[in-house]
């Protein structure tokens, strides 16, 4: 039986709309966190990491709900 590599789960919690957009575009602080965690996963693999090794990464985040702006209904 081949060695199974368990997936890496990254929970970002609630994030703002802009942070999520930056992550989808491949930039921003959330992406830096993902890259750091993937590098840690590669070092944990040790000698298996040489050559082609696929490490599944599962990202979990919830976009913050946008607050409605409005007055008191006076207008």
N, CA, C and O atoms as CSV, one atom per row, in Angstrom:
chain,resi,resn,atom,element,x,y,z
A,1,UNK,N,N,0.850,-1.182,0.000
A,1,UNK,CA,C,0.000,0.000,0.000
A,1,UNK,C,C,0.897,1.248,0.000
A,1,UNK,O,O,1.860,1.328,0.763
A,2,UNK,N,N,0.583,2.182,-0.831
A,2,UNK,CA,C,1.374,3.409,-0.944
A,2,UNK,C,C,1.114,4.322,0.255
A,2,UNK,O,O,0.051,4.281,0.874
A,3,UNK,N,N,2.101,5.133,0.558
A,3,UNK,CA,C,1.926,6.091,1.655
A,3,UNK,C,C,0.901,7.134,1.263
A,3,UNK,O,O,0.961,7.716,0.181
A,4,UNK,N,N,-0.025,7.354,2.150
A,4,UNK,CA,C,-1.048,8.374,1.890
A,4,UNK,C,C,-0.600,9.690,2.486
A,4,UNK,O,O,-0.078,9.741,3.599
A,5,UNK,N,N,-0.809,10.738,1.742
A,5,UNK,CA,C,-0.486,12.076,2.222
A,5,UNK,C,C,-1.790,12.736,2.623
A,5,UNK,O,O,-2.696,12.900,1.806
A,6,UNK,N,N,-1.876,13.110,3.880
A,6,UNK,CA,C,-3.115,13.730,4.351
A,6,UNK,C,C,-3.192,15.170,3.853
A,6,UNK,O,O,-2.168,15.838,3.707
A,7,UNK,N,N,-4.393,15.638,3.597
A,7,UNK,CA,C,-4.539,17.015,3.106
A,7,UNK,C,C,-4.192,18.038,4.171
A,7,UNK,O,O,-4.283,17.764,5.368
A,8,UNK,N,N,-3.796,19.209,3.730
A,8,UNK,CA,C,-3.515,20.326,4.617
A,8,UNK,C,C,-4.753,21.205,4.619
A,8,UNK,O,O,-5.179,21.679,3.566
A,9,UNK,N,N,-5.332,21.425,5.781
A,9,UNK,CA,C,-6.536,22.242,5.899
A,9,UNK,C,C,-6.141,23.576,6.513
A,9,UNK,O,O,-5.548,23.627,7.590
A,10,UNK,N,N,-6.477,24.650,5.816
A,10,UNK,CA,C,-6.162,25.998,6.283
A,10,UNK,C,C,-7.478,26.701,6.570
A,10,UNK,O,O,-8.283,26.917,5.663
A,11,UNK,N,N,-7.697,27.058,7.824
A,11,UNK,CA,C,-8.922,27.756,8.191
A,11,UNK,C,C,-8.586,29.227,8.394
A,11,UNK,O,O,-7.891,29.592,9.342
A,12,UNK,N,N,-9.082,30.054,7.504
A,12,UNK,CA,C,-8.828,31.489,7.586
A,12,UNK,C,C,-9.884,32.220,8.399
A,12,UNK,O,O,-9.709,33.398,8.711
A,13,UNK,N,N,-10.966,31.554,8.747
A,13,UNK,CA,C,-12.027,32.208,9.504
A,13,UNK,C,C,-12.748,33.243,8.643
A,13,UNK,O,O,-12.787,33.119,7.419
A,14,UNK,N,N,-13.312,34.255,9.280
A,14,UNK,CA,C,-14.010,35.298,8.533
A,14,UNK,C,C,-12.998,36.283,7.972
A,14,UNK,O,O,-12.105,36.748,8.679
A,15,UNK,N,N,-13.149,36.589,6.707
A,15,UNK,CA,C,-12.247,37.513,6.038
A,15,UNK,C,C,-13.066,38.540,5.273
A,15,UNK,O,O,-14.192,38.272,4.855
A,16,UNK,N,N,-12.496,39.692,5.101
A,16,UNK,CA,C,-13.159,40.757,4.361
A,16,UNK,C,C,-13.214,40.468,2.873
A,16,UNK,O,O,-12.473,39.628,2.362
A,17,UNK,N,N,-14.087,41.162,2.194
A,17,UNK,CA,C,-14.300,40.977,0.765
A,17,UNK,C,C,-13.025,41.220,-0.031
A,17,UNK,O,O,-12.713,40.470,-0.956
A,18,UNK,N,N,-12.292,42.264,0.327
A,18,UNK,CA,C,-11.068,42.604,-0.403
A,18,UNK,C,C,-9.998,41.542,-0.213
A,18,UNK,O,O,-9.285,41.202,-1.157
A,19,UNK,N,N,-9.880,41.015,1.000
A,19,UNK,CA,C,-8.880,39.974,1.262
A,19,UNK,C,C,-9.186,38.718,0.457
A,19,UNK,O,O,-8.274,38.068,-0.055
A,20,UNK,N,N,-10.464,38.377,0.343
A,20,UNK,CA,C,-10.862,37.197,-0.426
A,20,UNK,C,C,-10.578,37.419,-1.908
A,20,UNK,O,O,-10.109,36.510,-2.592
A,21,UNK,N,N,-10.859,38.620,-2.407
A,21,UNK,CA,C,-10.579,38.928,-3.813
A,21,UNK,C,C,-9.090,38.834,-4.099
A,21,UNK,O,O,-8.688,38.279,-5.122
A,22,UNK,N,N,-8.266,39.373,-3.200
A,22,UNK,CA,C,-6.814,39.300,-3.386
A,22,UNK,C,C,-6.336,37.854,-3.404
A,22,UNK,O,O,-5.478,37.486,-4.206
A,23,UNK,N,N,-6.893,37.043,-2.521
A,23,UNK,CA,C,-6.527,35.632,-2.477
A,23,UNK,C,C,-6.868,34.938,-3.791
A,23,UNK,O,O,-6.066,34.160,-4.308
A,24,UNK,N,N,-8.038,35.211,-4.328
A,24,UNK,CA,C,-8.450,34.611,-5.598
A,24,UNK,C,C,-7.554,35.045,-6.751
A,24,UNK,O,O,-7.341,34.288,-7.698
A,25,UNK,N,N,-7.026,36.278,-6.669
A,25,UNK,CA,C,-6.132,36.773,-7.718
A,25,UNK,C,C,-4.703,36.285,-7.532
A,25,UNK,O,O,-3.862,36.471,-8.412
A,26,UNK,N,N,-4.424,35.662,-6.396
A,26,UNK,CA,C,-3.091,35.143,-6.136
A,26,UNK,C,C,-2.164,36.164,-5.521
A,26,UNK,O,O,-0.969,36.175,-5.814
A,27,UNK,N,N,-2.697,37.019,-4.675
A,27,UNK,CA,C,-1.878,38.021,-3.991
A,27,UNK,C,C,-2.443,38.266,-2.601
A,27,UNK,O,O,-3.517,37.766,-2.265
A,28,UNK,N,N,-1.730,39.026,-1.801
A,28,UNK,CA,C,-2.218,39.420,-0.480
A,28,UNK,C,C,-1.673,38.579,0.656
A,28,UNK,O,O,-0.925,37.623,0.452
A,29,UNK,N,N,-2.073,38.964,1.861
A,29,UNK,CA,C,-1.553,38.315,3.061
A,29,UNK,C,C,-2.074,36.890,3.228
A,29,UNK,O,O,-1.359,36.026,3.736
A,30,UNK,N,N,-3.308,36.639,2.806
A,30,UNK,CA,C,-3.843,35.283,2.926
A,30,UNK,C,C,-3.050,34.308,2.065
A,30,UNK,O,O,-2.805,33.174,2.476
A,31,UNK,N,N,-2.647,34.743,0.876
A,31,UNK,CA,C,-1.847,33.885,0.010
A,31,UNK,C,C,-0.481,33.620,0.628
A,31,UNK,O,O,0.052,32.516,0.514
A,32,UNK,N,N,0.082,34.623,1.277
A,32,UNK,CA,C,1.375,34.424,1.941
A,32,UNK,C,C,1.263,33.361,3.034
A,32,UNK,O,O,2.164,32.540,3.205
A,33,UNK,N,N,0.149,33.383,3.774
A,33,UNK,CA,C,-0.071,32.368,4.797
A,33,UNK,C,C,-0.158,30.983,4.171
A,33,UNK,O,O,0.409,30.024,4.695
A,34,UNK,N,N,-0.868,30.877,3.053
A,34,UNK,CA,C,-1.012,29.590,2.367
A,34,UNK,C,C,0.350,29.085,1.905
A,34,UNK,O,O,0.665,27.908,2.076
A,35,UNK,N,N,1.158,29.965,1.322
A,35,UNK,CA,C,2.474,29.566,0.835
A,35,UNK,C,C,3.364,29.078,1.974
A,35,UNK,O,O,4.100,28.104,1.816
A,36,UNK,N,N,3.297,29.754,3.126
A,36,UNK,CA,C,4.084,29.329,4.284
A,36,UNK,C,C,3.663,27.941,4.755
A,36,UNK,O,O,4.508,27.107,5.081
A,37,UNK,N,N,2.364,27.699,4.790
A,37,UNK,CA,C,1.862,26.416,5.257
A,37,UNK,C,C,2.215,25.304,4.278
A,37,UNK,O,O,2.534,24.194,4.703
A,38,UNK,N,N,2.167,25.576,2.982
A,38,UNK,CA,C,2.543,24.573,1.987
A,38,UNK,C,C,4.027,24.238,2.122
A,38,UNK,O,O,4.413,23.074,2.013
A,39,UNK,N,N,4.859,25.252,2.358
A,39,UNK,CA,C,6.290,24.995,2.550
A,39,UNK,C,C,6.523,24.126,3.786
A,39,UNK,O,O,7.364,23.227,3.762
A,40,UNK,N,N,5.779,24.390,4.870
A,40,UNK,CA,C,5.895,23.551,6.064
A,40,UNK,C,C,5.477,22.117,5.772
A,40,UNK,O,O,6.100,21.173,6.259
A,41,UNK,N,N,4.427,21.952,4.981
A,41,UNK,CA,C,3.964,20.608,4.622
A,41,UNK,C,C,5.022,19.884,3.799
A,41,UNK,O,O,5.231,18.683,3.971
A,42,UNK,N,N,5.690,20.613,2.903
A,42,UNK,CA,C,6.745,19.995,2.089
A,42,UNK,C,C,7.908,19.532,2.954
A,42,UNK,O,O,8.457,18.451,2.737
A,43,UNK,N,N,8.287,20.354,3.942
A,43,UNK,CA,C,9.397,19.958,4.807
A,43,UNK,C,C,9.011,18.781,5.691
A,43,UNK,O,O,9.863,17.962,6.035
A,44,UNK,N,N,7.734,18.684,6.064
A,44,UNK,CA,C,7.269,17.551,6.862
A,44,UNK,C,C,7.305,16.248,6.068
A,44,UNK,O,O,7.447,15.172,6.648
A,45,UNK,N,N,7.177,16.340,4.740
A,45,UNK,CA,C,7.223,15.138,3.909
A,45,UNK,C,C,8.620,14.535,3.870
A,45,UNK,O,O,8.782,13.330,3.679
A,46,UNK,N,N,9.616,15.375,4.050
A,46,UNK,CA,C,10.999,14.899,4.070
A,46,UNK,C,C,11.458,14.410,2.708
A,46,UNK,O,O,11.277,15.100,1.704
A,47,UNK,N,N,12.060,13.206,2.665
A,47,UNK,CA,C,12.617,12.706,1.411
A,47,UNK,C,C,11.568,12.459,0.327
A,47,UNK,O,O,11.906,12.408,-0.855
A,48,UNK,N,N,10.312,12.308,0.711
A,48,UNK,CA,C,9.253,12.115,-0.278
A,48,UNK,C,C,9.052,13.356,-1.132
A,48,UNK,O,O,8.526,13.266,-2.241
A,49,UNK,N,N,9.466,14.512,-0.627
A,49,UNK,CA,C,9.221,15.774,-1.321
A,49,UNK,C,C,10.083,15.926,-2.568
A,49,UNK,O,O,9.797,16.773,-3.414
A,50,UNK,N,N,11.136,15.118,-2.695
A,50,UNK,CA,C,11.958,15.209,-3.896
A,50,UNK,C,C,11.182,14.645,-5.069
A,50,UNK,O,O,10.469,13.651,-4.933
A,51,UNK,N,N,11.321,15.267,-6.193
A,51,UNK,CA,C,10.566,14.839,-7.359
A,51,UNK,C,C,9.191,15.467,-7.357
A,51,UNK,O,O,9.014,16.617,-6.955
A,52,UNK,N,N,8.226,14.697,-7.810
A,52,UNK,CA,C,6.868,15.233,-7.909
A,52,UNK,C,C,6.002,14.673,-6.795
A,52,UNK,O,O,5.701,13.480,-6.764
A,53,UNK,N,N,5.615,15.530,-5.904
A,53,UNK,CA,C,4.714,15.157,-4.825
A,53,UNK,C,C,3.568,16.156,-4.805
A,53,UNK,O,O,3.776,17.368,-4.842
A,54,UNK,N,N,2.381,15.634,-4.746
A,54,UNK,CA,C,1.201,16.497,-4.711
A,54,UNK,C,C,0.690,16.543,-3.276
A,54,UNK,O,O,0.424,15.512,-2.659
A,55,UNK,N,N,0.561,17.757,-2.763
A,55,UNK,CA,C,0.014,17.964,-1.427
A,55,UNK,C,C,-1.327,18.661,-1.581
A,55,UNK,O,O,-1.371,19.829,-1.969
A,56,UNK,N,N,-2.431,17.964,-1.284
A,56,UNK,CA,C,-3.732,18.618,-1.390
A,56,UNK,C,C,-3.882,19.696,-0.323
A,56,UNK,O,O,-3.559,19.475,0.844
A,57,UNK,N,N,-4.369,20.849,-0.728
A,57,UNK,CA,C,-4.580,21.962,0.199
A,57,UNK,C,C,-6.058,22.328,0.159
A,57,UNK,O,O,-6.611,22.605,-0.905
A,58,UNK,N,N,-6.684,22.325,1.318
A,58,UNK,CA,C,-8.087,22.702,1.427
A,58,UNK,C,C,-8.145,23.998,2.205
A,58,UNK,O,O,-7.668,24.068,3.338
A,59,UNK,N,N,-8.728,25.030,1.604
A,59,UNK,CA,C,-8.824,26.332,2.270
A,59,UNK,C,C,-10.260,26.582,2.681
A,59,UNK,O,O,-11.194,26.375,1.905
A,60,UNK,N,N,-10.419,27.029,3.908
A,60,UNK,CA,C,-11.747,27.314,4.437
A,60,UNK,C,C,-11.776,28.772,4.855
A,60,UNK,O,O,-10.946,29.216,5.648
A,61,UNK,N,N,-12.727,29.509,4.325
A,61,UNK,CA,C,-12.905,30.884,4.757
A,61,UNK,C,C,-14.369,31.251,4.604
A,61,UNK,O,O,-15.106,30.642,3.829
A,62,UNK,N,N,-14.767,32.251,5.351
A,62,UNK,CA,C,-16.125,32.755,5.250
A,62,UNK,C,C,-16.020,34.247,5.027
A,62,UNK,O,O,-15.389,34.966,5.801
A,63,UNK,N,N,-16.646,34.696,3.962
A,63,UNK,CA,C,-16.598,36.121,3.656
A,63,UNK,C,C,-17.488,36.863,4.633
A,63,UNK,O,O,-18.629,36.469,4.875
A,64,UNK,N,N,-16.960,37.937,5.189
A,64,UNK,CA,C,-17.754,38.732,6.121
A,64,UNK,C,C,-18.977,39.276,5.412
A,64,UNK,O,O,-18.912,39.660,4.244
A,65,UNK,N,N,-20.084,39.307,6.118
A,65,UNK,CA,C,-21.288,39.878,5.535
A,65,UNK,C,C,-21.137,41.389,5.466
A,65,UNK,O,O,-20.584,42.022,6.366
A,66,UNK,N,N,-21.626,41.932,4.410
A,66,UNK,CA,C,-21.518,43.375,4.207
A,66,UNK,C,C,-22.602,44.077,5.001
A,66,UNK,O,O,-23.783,43.744,4.899
A,67,UNK,N,N,-22.191,45.041,5.782
A,67,UNK,CA,C,-23.160,45.785,6.584
A,67,UNK,C,C,-23.899,46.768,5.712
A,67,UNK,O,O,-23.310,47.447,4.870
A,68,UNK,N,N,-25.181,46.834,5.924
A,68,UNK,CA,C,-25.988,47.767,5.162
A,68,UNK,C,C,-25.803,49.179,5.716
A,68,UNK,O,O,-25.800,49.391,6.929
A,69,UNK,N,N,-25.654,50.108,4.830
A,69,UNK,CA,C,-25.564,51.501,5.250
A,69,UNK,C,C,-26.926,52.133,5.051
A,69,UNK,O,O,-27.561,51.975,4.008
A,70,UNK,N,N,-27.335,52.812,6.019
A,70,UNK,CA,C,-28.640,53.463,5.888
A,70,UNK,C,C,-28.940,54.327,7.080
A,70,UNK,O,O,-28.294,54.249,8.125
A,71,UNK,N,N,-29.911,55.130,6.893
A,71,UNK,CA,C,-30.296,56.018,7.980
A,71,UNK,C,C,-31.348,55.354,8.846
A,71,UNK,O,O,-31.389,54.133,8.998
A,72,UNK,N,N,-32.164,56.170,9.387
A,72,UNK,CA,C,-33.201,55.676,10.280
A,72,UNK,C,C,-34.553,55.608,9.588
A,72,UNK,O,O,-35.589,55.509,10.245
A,73,UNK,N,N,-34.541,55.660,8.284
A,73,UNK,CA,C,-35.802,55.602,7.542
A,73,UNK,C,C,-36.565,56.900,7.570
A,73,UNK,O,O,-37.782,56.913,7.386
A,74,UNK,N,N,-35.869,57.988,7.798
A,74,UNK,CA,C,-36.548,59.268,7.886
A,74,UNK,C,C,-36.782,59.903,6.524
A,74,UNK,O,O,-37.605,60.808,6.384
A,75,UNK,N,N,-36.064,59.428,5.533
A,75,UNK,CA,C,-36.147,60.072,4.225
A,75,UNK,C,C,-37.019,59.297,3.274
A,75,UNK,O,O,-37.195,59.705,2.126
